[in-house]
Amino acid sequence: MCIKVEQDERQKAQMLPRMRNEVPAPSTALAAIVDMSLASVQAGAALLWPASGEVSIARGPQLELATRLLQRVSQHGIPEVDFSDPASRQLRASAGVDLCPTVAALAAQLELQSLVMLGLRDGTELWAWLAWIDLPPQMLQADARSAMCLTAQTLNEHRRVQVRAERAIAHAQRLEDVAYACGDWMWETDERHRYTWVLRDSTRESADPQDPRVGQIIPDAPTVDWLGRAPTSPLTLHGALDRAEPLVRLVVQEMHEAGVRYVSRSAVPLLDAKGAFRGYRGSMRDVTQSVEAKAQMWLRDERLRRAALALPGAVVHASGATWMNARLDDHSGRLTELLALEPGQTMHSLRRVMRQLPRVERRALLRACADCESHGRVMHRRLRTNCDAPAARWIDVHATSEHDAAGRASWSVFVTDVTAHVSSLRQIEQLQCAKDKAEASCRDKSALVSKVSHELKTPLNAILGLAQLIQMKHRPDERAAVDEWIAQIARAGWHMTDVIDTLMEFGRVGSGGAGILCEPADVRDAIEDAIRIIEREARQRSISIVVDAPQAAIARCDRRAIRQVFINLLSNAVKYNTDGGRIWIALRCADPITITVRDSGPGLTAEQIGRLFQPFERLGAERRGIQGNGLGLLICKELVEAMGGSIDVHSVAGQGCTFAVSLAAALPRRSQSPEAALRAA
């Protein structure tokens, strides 16, 4: 982990100016050599100008001539050197000098008595031109060129020495800058850990009394890590130095009056010619700010880690080029536990996590992640894991995304196990459903008590009133009236009996089908029994009953229950039919066995059919004076479903109603007829 502190930034800003200011200035020795050559050749003026455009050097009493020559060559350049002259080739090979003899025209233009120009070379590179103006005639002879060559050789040698010096200074400057970049001090010690050389970084603000000094023994101090903590195996600085091994960023904790200072040291051991240890040479830096910053970051991360451990879930950081390829860092170590993996299995990427999810949950999570990344929203999804496990596990995933400077996304994810919560919600839903059913049952019971009270009170009042009339009128001539009253009493009693039977049947159905025993039974017999019971009432209204049941139909049903179903259906077909109407009963022997009851009554609308099987629902029949309690069809539906069958209704307003009852067939063995199978059952 790398932490930049203010001191490092200040040193970086001051390093470049120091490198520029410490480059050595050009040497003045060239001017001295030009003065010596001027005296040796007895010229009126001497001019030296570097080819690189540096400052030129002019000497001699006739400086105006040198100035005119410099201006002329600056504008028009140097005449080409003639290498056809054997003397010129020899001079270049021996002294590294190019003689320019074709300067007569240039001298005439400048009104010079004489002019000699030499090109100075450092190997193959031309680095300067040297010119002498107005030389004596004897110096123009060939045997006088030795003085000129000597001067040229001296200048070339000085040039080579200067280049090597500049390179050495630049190399030393580079090493010094690298050393400053590595530490605040460079130091060297002897074998007793005493400073023998100390170089302090000049960019530091001021000298510290605790800074190292020559002759001082390195103070011993405990070593620590980059968080300021003591290592597992305690070690002191002198203990590390006594090993005579290289030191690499060894951090020590120094105690001073101003407080604690952390210093990082890097050094290599020094050995003499015999290989004996004679000290160290290295650098050191004050890293107090860096150590304190790292310690604060570690403390912050540790607090977050402990907070993550205290949370009821897993805190995960995901980073990668894409969401599917993101690598997971489980800070709390609970992701494996939440996903209920086998011991030893770990989740390093989101792709492996996806394998634990159903396909539907996987697609939903990917869509939520894409929305989170594109819109910067906080993503929340509830997922079901461990599809193959006996009990599914539910987790809540909360995630938020962020992007770095390169556009790469990372996600902070919080995963919690909500299996118990989901189970509790389901239990609450079940309890709420049971509560609603109980409340509905309570309301139904209240309505039932009110309805029963009304149904029983009316015939009871009639019975009491008629009984009082019989008691008051007991003369023989009133026998016919008394008989009529007794018949009314009987009808009222039978009506009360019918109400009580209906309530008892409704109670049995409401107890979950208790008492229902399904066995093979002939449905045709149940139809005939129901017709015999309803026939008298149908005859009173001139309603005819047509039966289409050519053969026995053996179904798995309860004999009493299926007879009650047909009684209720036929009773409704008679009550809600028109006078002189008809009722059609059809039996179809298949699997399932289907019995249809169709009447020629007024029929029902689609809205009425939707309310047909509700308790105490009369569909307005009570306003027409038709007796009933609104429980008959509900009892039929409950009884048929308790026997594993179904009941359907089809109707068109004005065209009557058709009720279809379907029951599972009890197929006999091939060797038996239906009658034989029924007798065997």
C-alpha positions as CSV (number, residue, x, y, z in Angstrom):
1,M,0.0,0.0,0.0
2,C,1.4,3.4,-1.0
3,I,0.4,6.6,0.7
4,K,1.5,10.0,-0.5
5,V,2.1,12.6,2.3
6,E,2.7,16.3,2.2
7,Q,6.4,16.0,2.7
8,D,6.8,13.8,-0.3
9,E,5.0,16.3,-2.5
10,R,7.1,19.2,-1.4
11,Q,10.3,17.2,-2.1
12,K,9.0,16.3,-5.6
13,A,8.3,19.9,-6.3
14,Q,11.8,21.1,-5.2
15,M,13.8,18.4,-6.9
16,L,13.7,19.7,-10.4
17,P,14.9,23.3,-9.5
18,R,17.8,21.8,-7.6
19,M,18.9,19.7,-10.5
20,R,18.8,22.7,-12.9
21,N,20.7,25.0,-10.5
22,E,23.6,22.6,-9.8
23,V,24.6,22.0,-13.4
24,P,28.2,23.5,-13.6
25,A,28.8,26.6,-15.6
26,P,31.1,26.5,-18.7
27,S,34.8,26.6,-17.8
28,T,37.0,29.7,-18.2
29,A,40.0,27.7,-19.1
30,L,39.2,28.0,-22.8
31,A,39.7,31.8,-22.6
32,A,43.2,31.2,-21.1
33,I,44.1,28.8,-23.8
34,V,43.0,31.3,-26.5
35,D,45.2,33.9,-24.8
36,M,48.2,31.6,-24.8
37,S,47.7,30.8,-28.5
38,L,47.4,34.5,-29.3
39,A,50.8,35.2,-27.8
40,S,52.4,32.1,-29.4
41,V,51.4,33.0,-33.0
42,Q,51.7,36.8,-32.5
43,A,48.3,37.4,-34.1
44,G,46.3,40.7,-33.9
45,A,43.2,38.9,-32.7
46,A,41.9,35.3,-31.9
47,L,38.4,34.1,-32.1
48,L,36.9,30.8,-30.8
49,W,33.2,30.1,-31.4
50,P,31.6,26.7,-30.6
51,A,29.6,25.0,-33.3
52,S,26.7,24.4,-30.7
53,G,26.0,28.1,-30.5
54,E,27.5,28.7,-27.1
55,V,29.3,31.9,-26.1
56,S,32.2,32.8,-28.3
57,I,35.6,33.9,-27.0
58,A,37.5,36.8,-28.7
59,R,41.0,38.0,-27.6
60,G,43.6,40.4,-28.8
61,P,44.2,44.1,-29.5
62,Q,42.1,44.1,-32.7
63,L,38.8,42.9,-31.3
64,E,36.8,44.8,-33.9
65,L,38.3,42.5,-36.6
66,A,37.2,39.5,-34.6
67,T,33.7,40.9,-34.2
68,R,33.4,41.6,-37.9
69,L,34.6,38.0,-38.7
70,L,32.0,36.6,-36.2
71,Q,29.2,38.6,-37.8
72,R,30.3,37.5,-41.3
73,V,30.4,33.8,-40.6
74,S,27.2,34.0,-38.6
75,Q,25.4,35.3,-41.6
76,H,27.1,33.4,-44.5
77,G,28.5,30.3,-42.8
78,I,32.1,28.8,-42.8
79,P,33.8,28.2,-46.2
80,E,34.1,24.6,-47.1
81,V,37.3,22.9,-46.1
82,D,39.5,21.8,-49.0
83,F,40.8,18.2,-48.3
84,S,42.6,18.0,-51.6
85,D,45.6,19.6,-50.0
86,P,47.9,16.8,-48.6
87,A,48.9,19.0,-45.7
88,S,45.2,19.4,-44.7
89,R,44.7,15.6,-44.7
90,Q,47.8,15.1,-42.7
91,L,46.9,17.8,-40.2
92,R,43.4,16.2,-39.7
93,A,44.8,12.7,-39.2
94,S,47.6,13.7,-36.8
95,A,46.0,16.5,-34.7
96,G,42.3,16.2,-35.3
97,V,42.2,19.6,-36.9
98,D,40.6,20.8,-40.2
99,L,42.6,23.5,-41.9
100,C,40.6,25.9,-43.9
101,P,43.0,27.4,-46.5
102,T,40.3,28.9,-48.8
103,V,39.8,32.0,-46.7
104,A,41.6,34.5,-48.9
105,A,38.3,35.9,-50.3
106,L,36.9,36.1,-46.8
107,A,40.0,38.0,-45.6
108,A,39.8,40.4,-48.6
109,Q,36.1,41.1,-47.9
110,L,36.9,41.9,-44.3
111,E,40.1,43.8,-45.2
112,L,42.2,41.5,-43.2
113,Q,46.0,41.2,-43.8
114,S,45.8,37.4,-43.1
115,L,43.4,34.9,-41.8
116,V,43.9,31.3,-40.6
117,M,40.9,29.1,-39.5
118,L,41.1,25.7,-37.9
119,G,38.2,23.3,-37.3
120,L,38.5,21.6,-33.9
121,R,37.2,18.0,-33.7
122,D,36.4,15.6,-30.9
123,G,36.7,12.4,-32.8
124,T,34.4,12.8,-35.7
125,E,32.4,15.6,-34.2
126,L,33.2,19.3,-35.1
127,W,32.8,21.2,-31.9
128,A,34.4,24.6,-32.5
129,W,36.2,26.9,-34.9
130,L,39.4,28.8,-34.1
131,A,40.6,31.8,-36.1
132,W,43.7,34.0,-36.0
133,I,43.7,37.4,-37.6
134,D,46.6,39.4,-39.0
135,L,49.4,37.0,-38.2
136,P,53.0,37.9,-39.0
137,P,54.3,36.7,-42.3
138,Q,56.7,34.2,-40.7
139,M,53.8,32.5,-39.0
140,L,52.1,31.8,-42.3
141,Q,54.9,29.4,-43.3
142,A,54.3,25.7,-43.2
143,D,57.0,25.1,-40.5
144,A,55.1,27.5,-38.2
145,R,52.0,25.4,-38.1
146,S,53.3,23.3,-35.2
147,A,52.3,26.1,-32.8
148,M,48.8,26.3,-34.3
149,C,48.5,22.5,-34.1
150,L,49.7,22.5,-30.5
151,T,47.0,25.0,-29.6
152,A,44.4,23.0,-31.4
153,Q,45.4,19.8,-29.6
154,T,45.4,21.6,-26.3
155,L,41.8,22.9,-27.0
156,N,40.7,19.4,-28.1
157,E,42.1,17.8,-25.0
158,H,40.5,20.4,-22.8
159,R,37.3,19.7,-24.6
160,R,37.5,16.0,-23.9
161,V,38.3,16.6,-20.2
162,Q,35.4,19.0,-19.9
163,V,33.0,16.6,-21.5
164,R,34.1,13.8,-19.1
165,A,33.8,16.1,-16.2
166,E,30.3,17.2,-17.2
167,R,29.3,13.6,-17.6
168,A,30.8,12.7,-14.2
169,I,29.0,15.6,-12.6
170,A,25.7,14.7,-14.3
171,H,26.1,11.1,-13.2
172,A,26.8,12.2,-9.7
173,Q,23.8,14.5,-9.8
174,R,21.6,11.6,-11.0
175,L,22.9,9.4,-8.1
176,E,22.3,12.1,-5.6
177,D,18.8,12.8,-6.9
178,V,18.0,9.1,-6.8
179,A,19.3,9.0,-3.3
180,Y,17.2,12.0,-2.3
181,A,14.2,10.3,-3.9
182,C,14.8,7.3,-1.7
183,G,15.4,9.1,1.6
184,D,16.0,12.3,3.5
185,W,19.6,11.4,4.5
186,M,22.4,9.4,2.9
187,W,24.8,7.9,5.5
188,E,27.7,5.6,6.0
189,T,28.9,3.9,9.2
190,D,31.8,1.9,10.5
191,E,31.6,-1.5,12.0
192,R,30.6,0.0,15.4
193,H,27.6,1.7,13.8
194,R,29.1,5.1,14.1
195,Y,28.3,7.7,11.4
196,T,31.3,8.4,9.2
197,W,29.5,10.3,6.5
198,V,26.1,12.0,6.4
199,L,24.5,13.9,3.5
200,R,21.3,15.7,4.3
201,D,18.6,16.5,1.8
202,S,18.7,20.2,1.2
203,T,15.0,20.4,0.5
204,R,14.1,19.8,4.2
205,E,12.9,22.9,5.9
206,S,15.3,23.0,8.8
207,A,17.8,20.8,10.6
208,D,16.4,18.7,13.4
209,P,18.4,18.2,16.5
210,Q,17.7,14.5,16.2
211,D,19.1,14.3,12.7
212,P,22.2,12.0,12.2
213,R,25.6,13.6,12.6
214,V,29.1,12.4,11.8
215,G,30.7,10.7,14.8
216,Q,27.4,9.9,16.4
217,I,26.5,6.2,17.1
218,I,23.2,5.3,15.5
219,P,20.7,5.3,18.4
220,D,19.1,1.9,19.0
221,A,15.4,1.7,18.6
222,P,12.8,-1.1,18.3
223,T,11.7,-2.1,14.8
224,V,8.0,-1.9,13.8
225,D,5.9,-2.6,10.8
226,W,4.4,0.0,8.5
227,L,1.4,0.3,10.9
228,G,3.6,1.1,13.9
229,R,3.1,-2.3,15.5
230,A,5.9,-4.4,17.0
231,P,6.7,-7.6,15.0
232,T,5.9,-11.0,16.3
233,S,9.6,-11.6,17.0
234,P,11.0,-8.4,18.7
235,L,14.0,-6.9,16.9
236,T,16.0,-3.8,17.5
237,L,17.9,-1.7,15.0
238,H,21.3,-2.7,16.4
239,G,20.3,-6.3,16.3
240,A,19.5,-5.9,12.6
241,L,22.8,-4.1,11.9
242,D,24.8,-6.7,13.7
243,R,23.6,-9.3,11.2
244,A,25.6,-7.5,8.5
245,E,22.8,-8.1,6.0
246,P,21.1,-5.7,3.6
247,L,18.4,-3.6,5.1
248,V,15.2,-3.0,3.0
249,R,12.8,-0.4,4.3
250,L,13.4,-1.3,7.9
251,V,11.1,0.9,10.0
252,V,12.2,1.8,13.6
253,Q,10.4,3.8,16.2
254,E,12.5,6.6,17.7
255,M,11.4,8.3,20.9
256,H,12.2,12.0,21.2
257,E,11.1,14.9,23.4
258,A,8.9,16.2,20.6
259,G,7.2,12.8,20.3
260,V,7.5,9.6,18.3
261,R,9.2,9.5,15.0
262,Y,9.3,6.6,12.5
263,V,12.3,6.3,10.3
264,S,12.7,3.9,7.4
265,R,16.3,2.7,6.6
266,S,17.6,0.9,3.5
267,A,21.3,0.0,3.4
268,V,23.9,-2.4,2.0
269,P,26.8,-3.8,4.1
270,L,30.4,-2.6,3.2
271,L,33.2,-5.2,3.0
272,D,36.9,-4.7,2.7
273,A,39.2,-6.5,0.3
274,K,39.3,-9.6,2.5
275,G,35.5,-9.7,2.8
276,A,35.4,-8.5,6.4
277,F,32.4,-6.3,7.4
278,R,33.4,-2.6,7.9
279,G,30.1,-0.8,8.1
280,Y,26.9,0.2,6.2
281,R,26.1,2.7,3.4
282,G,22.5,3.6,2.8
283,S,19.6,6.1,3.1
284,M,16.9,6.8,5.5
285,R,13.6,8.7,5.5
286,D,11.3,10.2,8.0
287,V,8.1,8.2,7.4
288,T,6.1,9.3,10.4
289,Q,3.3,10.8,8.4
290,S,3.1,7.7,6.2
291,V,3.0,5.2,9.1
292,E,0.4,7.3,10.9
293,A,-1.7,7.5,7.8
294,K,-1.5,3.8,7.2
295,A,-2.3,3.1,10.8
296,Q,-5.4,5.3,10.5
297,M,-6.5,3.5,7.4
298,W,-5.9,0.1,9.0
299,L,-7.8,1.2,12.1
300,R,-10.7,2.4,9.8
301,D,-10.7,-0.9,7.9
302,E,-10.5,-2.9,11.1
303,R,-13.5,-1.0,12.5
304,L,-15.4,-1.6,9.3
305,R,-14.4,-5.3,9.5
306,R,-15.6,-5.6,13.1
307,A,-18.8,-3.8,12.2
308,A,-19.3,-6.2,9.3
309,L,-18.9,-9.1,11.7
310,A,-21.5,-7.6,14.0
311,L,-24.0,-7.3,11.1
312,P,-26.4,-10.3,10.5
313,G,-25.0,-11.0,7.1
314,A,-22.1,-10.9,4.7
315,V,-20.3,-7.7,3.6
316,V,-18.8,-8.4,0.1
317,H,-16.9,-6.2,-2.3
318,A,-17.1,-7.1,-6.0
319,S,-14.7,-5.7,-8.6
320,G,-14.0,-6.7,-12.2
321,A,-14.4,-5.8,-15.9
322,T,-18.1,-7.0,-15.9
323,W,-20.6,-8.0,-13.2
324,M,-20.5,-11.7,-14.1
325,N,-16.7,-11.8,-14.0
326,A,-16.4,-9.7,-10.8
327,R,-14.1,-11.1,-8.1
328,L,-15.6,-11.2,-4.6
329,D,-13.8,-10.2,-1.4
330,D,-15.8,-11.5,1.5
331,H,-14.9,-9.1,4.4
332,S,-17.0,-10.9,6.9
333,G,-16.3,-14.5,5.8
334,R,-20.0,-15.4,5.9
335,L,-20.9,-15.7,2.3
336,T,-20.1,-19.5,2.2
337,E,-22.3,-20.0,5.2
338,L,-25.2,-18.0,3.7
339,L,-25.1,-20.0,0.5
340,A,-25.0,-23.2,2.5
341,L,-22.0,-24.6,0.6
342,E,-20.1,-27.7,1.5
343,P,-17.0,-27.3,3.8
344,G,-14.0,-26.2,1.8
345,Q,-16.0,-24.5,-1.0
346,T,-15.5,-20.8,-1.5
347,M,-17.0,-18.1,-3.7
348,H,-14.3,-16.2,-5.6
349,S,-16.5,-14.8,-8.4
350,L,-20.1,-13.9,-9.0
351,R,-20.3,-16.6,-11.8
352,R,-20.0,-19.3,-9.1
353,V,-22.6,-17.6,-6.9
354,M,-25.0,-17.5,-9.9
355,R,-24.8,-21.3,-10.1
356,Q,-26.5,-21.5,-6.7
357,L,-29.6,-19.6,-8.0
358,P,-32.5,-20.8,-10.1
359,R,-32.6,-19.5,-13.7
360,V,-35.5,-17.2,-13.0
361,E,-33.7,-15.7,-10.0
362,R,-30.5,-15.4,-12.0
363,R,-32.1,-13.4,-14.7
364,A,-33.8,-11.1,-12.2
365,L,-30.5,-10.5,-10.4
366,L,-28.7,-9.6,-13.7
367,R,-31.4,-7.2,-14.7
368,A,-31.3,-5.5,-11.2
369,C,-27.4,-5.3,-11.4
370,A,-27.5,-3.7,-14.9
371,D,-30.1,-1.2,-13.6
372,C,-27.9,-0.5,-10.5
373,E,-24.8,0.1,-12.6
374,S,-26.4,2.3,-15.3
375,H,-28.6,4.5,-13.1
376,G,-26.5,4.4,-9.9
377,R,-29.5,3.2,-7.8
378,V,-29.3,1.0,-4.7
379,M,-30.2,-2.5,-5.8
380,H,-32.4,-4.7,-3.6
381,R,-33.4,-8.2,-4.5
382,R,-34.8,-11.2,-2.5
383,L,-33.5,-14.4,-4.0
384,R,-34.1,-18.1,-3.3
385,T,-31.0,-20.3,-3.2
386,N,-30.2,-24.0,-2.8
387,C,-33.0,-25.2,-5.2
388,D,-31.8,-28.8,-4.8
389,A,-31.7,-28.7,-1.0
390,P,-34.7,-30.1,1.0
391,A,-35.4,-26.6,2.4
392,A,-34.9,-23.6,0.2
393,R,-32.9,-20.6,1.6
394,W,-33.9,-17.0,1.0
395,I,-31.4,-14.1,1.0
396,D,-31.7,-10.4,0.6
397,V,-29.1,-8.7,-1.6
398,H,-28.4,-4.9,-1.3
399,A,-25.8,-3.5,-3.6
400,T,-24.5,-0.1,-4.9
401,S,-22.0,0.5,-7.6
402,E,-19.2,3.1,-8.2
403,H,-16.8,3.7,-11.1
404,D,-13.1,4.6,-11.0
405,A,-11.3,7.0,-13.3
406,A,-10.8,4.3,-15.9
407,G,-14.6,3.6,-16.0
408,R,-14.3,0.2,-14.2
409,A,-17.2,-0.6,-11.9
410,S,-17.1,-2.0,-8.4
411,W,-19.9,-3.0,-6.1
412,S,-20.4,-3.0,-2.4
413,V,-22.8,-5.8,-1.5
414,F,-24.6,-6.7,1.7
415,V,-26.2,-10.2,1.9
416,T,-28.5,-11.3,4.7
417,D,-30.2,-14.6,5.4
418,V,-34.0,-13.9,5.6
419,T,-35.1,-17.5,5.5
420,A,-36.6,-17.3,9.0
421,H,-38.2,-13.9,8.1
422,V,-39.8,-15.3,4.9
423,S,-41.0,-18.3,6.9
424,S,-42.5,-16.0,9.5
425,L,-44.2,-14.0,6.8
426,R,-45.7,-17.1,5.3
427,Q,-46.9,-18.2,8.8
428,I,-48.4,-14.8,9.3
429,E,-50.1,-15.0,5.9
430,Q,-51.4,-18.5,6.9
431,L,-52.6,-17.2,10.2
432,Q,-54.2,-14.2,8.6
433,C,-55.9,-16.5,6.1
434,A,-57.1,-18.7,9.0
435,K,-58.2,-15.6,10.8
436,D,-60.1,-14.3,7.8
437,K,-61.8,-17.7,7.4
438,A,-62.7,-17.8,11.1
439,E,-64.1,-14.3,10.9
440,A,-66.0,-15.3,7.8
441,S,-67.3,-18.4,9.5
442,C,-68.3,-16.3,12.5
443,R,-70.2,-13.9,10.3
444,D,-71.8,-16.9,8.5
445,K,-72.8,-18.4,11.8
446,S,-74.3,-15.1,12.9
447,A,-76.2,-14.8,9.6
448,L,-77.2,-18.5,10.0
449,V,-78.6,-17.9,13.5
450,S,-80.6,-14.9,12.2
451,K,-81.8,-16.8,9.2
452,V,-82.7,-19.9,11.2
453,S,-84.5,-17.7,13.8
454,H,-86.6,-16.2,11.0
455,E,-87.2,-19.5,9.3
456,L,-88.3,-21.2,12.5
457,K,-90.2,-18.3,13.9
458,T,-92.6,-18.0,11.0
459,P,-93.9,-21.6,11.0
460,L,-93.8,-21.7,14.8
461,N,-96.1,-18.7,15.0
462,A,-98.4,-20.4,12.6
463,I,-98.5,-23.6,14.7
464,L,-99.2,-21.7,17.9
465,G,-101.9,-19.6,16.3
466,L,-103.6,-22.6,14.7
467,A,-103.4,-24.5,17.9
468,Q,-105.1,-21.7,19.8
469,L,-107.9,-21.6,17.2
470,I,-108.4,-25.4,17.6
471,Q,-108.7,-24.9,21.4
472,M,-111.2,-22.1,21.0
473,K,-113.3,-23.7,18.2
474,H,-114.1,-27.3,19.1
475,R,-117.7,-27.6,17.9
476,P,-118.6,-30.5,15.6
477,D,-119.9,-28.3,12.8
478,E,-116.4,-26.8,12.5
479,R,-114.7,-30.1,11.8
480,A,-113.6,-29.1,8.2
481,A,-111.9,-25.9,9.4
482,V,-110.2,-27.8,12.2
483,D,-108.9,-30.4,9.6
484,E,-107.5,-27.6,7.4
485,W,-105.8,-26.0,10.4
486,I,-104.3,-29.4,11.3
487,A,-103.0,-29.7,7.7
488,Q,-101.4,-26.3,8.0
489,I,-99.8,-27.3,11.3
490,A,-98.4,-30.4,9.5
491,R,-97.0,-28.4,6.6
492,A,-95.4,-25.9,9.0
493,G,-93.9,-28.8,11.0
494,W,-92.5,-30.4,7.8
495,H,-91.0,-27.1,6.8
496,M,-89.3,-26.8,10.2
497,T,-88.0,-30.4,9.8
498,D,-86.7,-29.5,6.3
499,V,-84.9,-26.4,7.7
500,I,-83.4,-28.4,10.5
501,D,-82.2,-31.2,8.1
502,T,-80.7,-28.5,5.9
503,L,-78.8,-27.0,8.8
504,M,-77.6,-30.5,9.9
505,E,-76.4,-31.2,6.3
506,F,-74.6,-27.9,6.2
507,G,-72.9,-28.6,9.5
508,R,-71.6,-31.9,8.2
509,V,-70.3,-30.3,5.0
510,G,-68.6,-27.5,6.9
511,S,-66.8,-30.0,9.1
512,G,-64.5,-30.9,6.2
513,G,-66.4,-33.7,4.6
514,A,-66.7,-35.7,7.8
515,G,-68.8,-38.8,7.3
516,I,-68.4,-39.0,3.5
517,L,-67.6,-42.6,2.5
518,C,-66.9,-43.1,-1.2
519,E,-67.7,-46.6,-2.6
520,P,-69.2,-48.0,-5.8
521,A,-72.9,-46.9,-6.1
522,D,-75.5,-46.8,-8.8
523,V,-76.1,-43.2,-9.6
524,R,-79.4,-44.1,-11.3
525,D,-80.8,-45.3,-8.0
526,A,-80.0,-42.0,-6.4
527,I,-81.8,-40.2,-9.2
528,E,-84.9,-42.3,-8.9
529,D,-85.0,-41.8,-5.1
530,A,-84.8,-38.0,-5.5
531,I,-87.5,-38.0,-8.1
532,R,-89.9,-39.9,-5.8
533,I,-89.3,-37.3,-3.1
534,I,-89.8,-34.3,-5.4
535,E,-92.5,-35.8,-7.6
536,R,-95.5,-34.7,-5.5
537,E,-94.3,-31.1,-5.4
538,A,-93.7,-31.2,-9.2
539,R,-97.2,-32.6,-9.8
540,Q,-98.8,-29.8,-7.9
541,R,-97.3,-27.3,-10.4
542,S,-97.9,-29.5,-13.5
543,I,-94.1,-29.9,-14.0
544,S,-93.1,-33.0,-15.9
545,I,-89.8,-34.8,-15.3
546,V,-88.0,-36.5,-18.3
547,V,-85.3,-39.0,-17.4
548,D,-82.7,-40.3,-19.9
549,A,-80.8,-43.0,-18.0
550,P,-80.7,-46.2,-20.2
551,Q,-78.4,-48.2,-18.0
552,A,-76.8,-48.3,-14.6
553,A,-73.9,-46.0,-13.9
554,I,-71.5,-47.2,-11.1
555,A,-69.6,-44.2,-9.6
556,R,-67.4,-43.8,-6.6
557,C,-69.5,-41.7,-4.3
558,D,-71.4,-41.6,-1.0
559,R,-75.0,-42.9,-1.4
560,R,-76.6,-40.6,1.0
561,A,-74.6,-37.5,-0.1
562,I,-75.3,-38.0,-3.9
563,R,-79.0,-38.5,-3.1
564,Q,-79.1,-35.3,-1.2
565,V,-77.3,-33.5,-4.1
566,F,-80.0,-34.7,-6.6
567,I,-82.8,-33.8,-4.1
568,N,-81.5,-30.2,-3.8
569,L,-81.0,-29.8,-7.6
570,L,-84.5,-31.2,-8.4
571,S,-86.0,-29.1,-5.6
572,N,-84.5,-25.9,-7.1
573,A,-85.6,-27.0,-10.6
574,V,-89.2,-27.3,-9.4
575,K,-89.2,-24.1,-7.2
576,Y,-87.7,-21.8,-9.8
577,N,-89.5,-23.3,-12.8
578,T,-92.6,-22.1,-14.4
579,D,-96.0,-23.7,-14.0
580,G,-96.4,-26.5,-16.5
581,G,-92.7,-26.5,-17.2
582,R,-90.3,-29.4,-17.7
583,I,-87.2,-30.9,-16.1
584,W,-84.7,-33.0,-18.1
585,I,-82.3,-35.5,-16.4
586,A,-79.6,-37.1,-18.5
587,L,-77.1,-39.7,-17.5
588,R,-73.9,-40.3,-19.5
589,C,-71.9,-43.4,-18.6
590,A,-68.2,-42.5,-19.2
591,D,-65.2,-41.7,-17.1
592,P,-66.1,-39.4,-15.4
593,I,-69.9,-40.1,-15.2
594,T,-71.8,-36.9,-16.0
595,I,-75.4,-36.2,-14.7
596,T,-77.1,-33.1,-16.1
597,V,-80.3,-31.5,-14.6
598,R,-81.9,-28.9,-16.9
599,D,-85.1,-26.9,-16.3
600,S,-87.3,-24.6,-18.4
601,G,-87.2,-21.7,-15.9
602,P,-86.3,-18.1,-16.4
603,G,-82.5,-18.8,-16.4
604,L,-79.7,-16.7,-14.9
605,T,-77.4,-13.9,-16.0
606,A,-73.6,-14.1,-15.9
607,E,-73.6,-11.8,-12.8
608,Q,-76.1,-14.0,-11.0
609,I,-74.0,-17.2,-11.8
610,G,-71.0,-15.5,-10.1
611,R,-73.0,-15.2,-6.9
612,L,-74.7,-18.6,-7.2
613,F,-72.7,-20.7,-4.6
614,Q,-72.5,-18.0,-1.9
615,P,-74.1,-18.9,1.5
616,F,-77.7,-17.5,2.0
617,E,-77.6,-16.0,-1.5
618,R,-81.2,-16.2,-2.9
619,L,-80.6,-14.0,-6.0
620,G,-83.8,-12.0,-5.2
621,A,-86.1,-15.1,-5.0
622,E,-87.2,-14.1,-1.6
623,R,-89.0,-11.1,-3.1
624,R,-91.1,-13.4,-5.3
625,G,-92.3,-15.4,-2.2
626,I,-90.3,-18.6,-3.1
627,Q,-89.4,-20.5,0.0
628,G,-85.7,-21.4,0.6
629,N,-82.6,-20.6,2.7
630,G,-79.9,-20.1,0.1
631,L,-77.8,-23.1,1.3
632,G,-78.9,-25.8,-1.1
633,L,-76.5,-25.2,-3.9
634,L,-73.6,-24.5,-1.6
635,I,-74.3,-27.9,0.1
636,C,-74.4,-29.6,-3.3
637,K,-71.0,-28.1,-4.3
638,E,-69.4,-29.0,-1.0
639,L,-70.7,-32.6,-1.1
640,V,-69.7,-33.2,-4.7
641,E,-66.2,-31.8,-4.1
642,A,-65.9,-34.0,-1.0
643,M,-66.5,-37.0,-3.2
644,G,-63.8,-35.9,-5.6
645,G,-66.2,-34.6,-8.3
646,S,-67.2,-31.3,-9.7
647,I,-70.4,-29.3,-10.4
648,D,-70.9,-26.8,-13.2
649,V,-73.7,-24.5,-14.2
650,H,-74.6,-23.2,-17.6
651,S,-77.5,-20.7,-18.2
652,V,-78.8,-18.1,-20.6
653,A,-81.4,-15.6,-19.3
654,G,-84.8,-16.8,-20.5
655,Q,-83.7,-20.3,-21.5
656,G,-83.4,-22.1,-18.2
657,C,-80.5,-23.5,-16.2
658,T,-78.4,-26.6,-16.6
659,F,-76.4,-28.1,-13.7
660,A,-73.8,-30.8,-14.6
661,V,-72.4,-33.1,-11.9
662,S,-69.3,-35.1,-12.7
663,L,-68.2,-38.2,-10.6
664,A,-65.3,-40.7,-11.0
665,A,-66.5,-44.0,-12.5
666,A,-65.9,-47.2,-10.6
667,L,-65.2,-49.5,-13.5
668,P,-66.1,-53.2,-12.9
669,R,-64.0,-56.2,-14.0
670,R,-64.6,-57.4,-17.5
671,S,-66.2,-60.6,-16.4
672,Q,-68.8,-58.8,-14.4
673,S,-71.8,-56.8,-15.5
674,P,-72.6,-53.5,-13.8
675,E,-75.4,-55.0,-11.8
676,A,-73.1,-57.8,-10.6
677,A,-70.4,-55.4,-9.7
678,L,-72.9,-53.4,-7.7
679,R,-74.1,-56.4,-5.9
680,A,-70.5,-57.5,-5.1
681,A,-69.7,-54.0,-3.7
